């Protein structure tokens, strides 16, 4: 319990540091927002009035805490380019991106675990070598290129979905998930190839251990040994990697949303980066950073419960 | 008992050698001028005159891929060079001397590496603006932490070895111990991370250009940019996107195989046949 409390303290501290960096990057370095807001109507008096109104003349520390307070209470500021509150702009899009990430992560689990076990069972055979070769090839394909191939093969030739025609969840839940299936698979394929490689390698290494021989000698079948003995001992490094994978999937979804024109936060982020609409960019970055740090911390805490051998200070 | 050859390294070097050969050739000679448009032969399918077809402006795709791969490799090379040089210096100093500075730098490092690098790159580029030189500098800076981490752990391992202590007793300067005595001993680790760095750099450049924040439309062609431009013509001329995409994949595959091969320890392992029998 002590350990969990310590982790949560570190978690909050990290978030504060990140928020300071984001504040520094977007509020201080990025320059004066008034020139952007006033545009061609800018006069020195107007700029001064607006600066006073926005509180830009206050000390930096005060501005930081005001910004942080607003952020925590859900007031993310107003977008320059869309002229509406950032919270409204983001609200509908977060769900789409979250759904894409979750589906894709589940796909990684569903694809990689059975295949890795199968390959470990038939390790060093021709079947295994052939599959590992294919695996290596898939690993080297960037997810957005797999996405482009999918739009071509499944969208344009086989007509399984209409390219660029996104179906909102409120209209047709089945259609929504059906549409997300291919983008999610495009992110999941290279990631599962990496997990398969790691898991298979770990399992093959474990299979030469003494306890495996003991398990065989007690009359267990190969599958039983693989499932209940070898898998358990291999899983710990894989969990670290799964946390990394989840974070990568979040980053990957930004690119994939662009390929399949899914209206999620990744697409919004890219549009706003190109338009230099900083309030939106900083909010999205803060949200993604929070998710990333949460995922990493959950992975750290979960080790303790998965492997009781690991002792923490 | 037999020794398996290091297939990964052999094939990796072959693939990378062929791509680099094609790229170097592309600097001196391409089948057609990469940027000359010819409306008469636009959207041609691959044929004898144009091996990979032509794009929507009638430019030869093969020539453009050769040029684009050159740009991509150029960016990757410079970014990895920045990352490897500064990463080795920082990692070497912290690993060799240890202490408080080491602790602080490694915590910062952890925070950095926990974050997906493409996201950090997007954050920085949203402030600085896009363009080839910015991409190189940003990727280079983002690669420093991962190099520093690997090199640091190797230096920390080597610093207690007898040969280092021996050199210290003989009065060799710290700088000479670090770069003349220790560095050659960790060369395989460094080379392996450089190969991984190339792998990531090619992927990052392609992703950023594909998102429209990397190499600009007015600069020399790059593979990611070509992929972005060709996506709209997927129905009429899929060969544009396919050739750019597969070129990226081939480059990544080559570097991935090399990094895998460098991490390979030649082990003697029993013939698979015998092994299966024993476990049956």
Interface residues (C-beta under 8 A of the other chain):
Chain A: X14 X17 X25 X26 X29 X30 X124 X125 X136 X137 X139 X140 X141 X142 X144 X145 X148 X149 X151 X152 X156 X216 X222 X247 X248 X250 X251 X254 X255 X258 X259 X269 X270 X272 X273 X274 X276 X278 X281 X285 X288 X289 X292 X293 X296
Chain B: X111 X114 X115 X116 X118 X119 X122 X123 X125 X126 X127 X203 X206 X207 X210 X211 X212 X213 X227 X231 X234 X235 X238 X241 X242 X245 X248 X249 X250 X252 X253 X256 X257 X272 X275 X276 X279
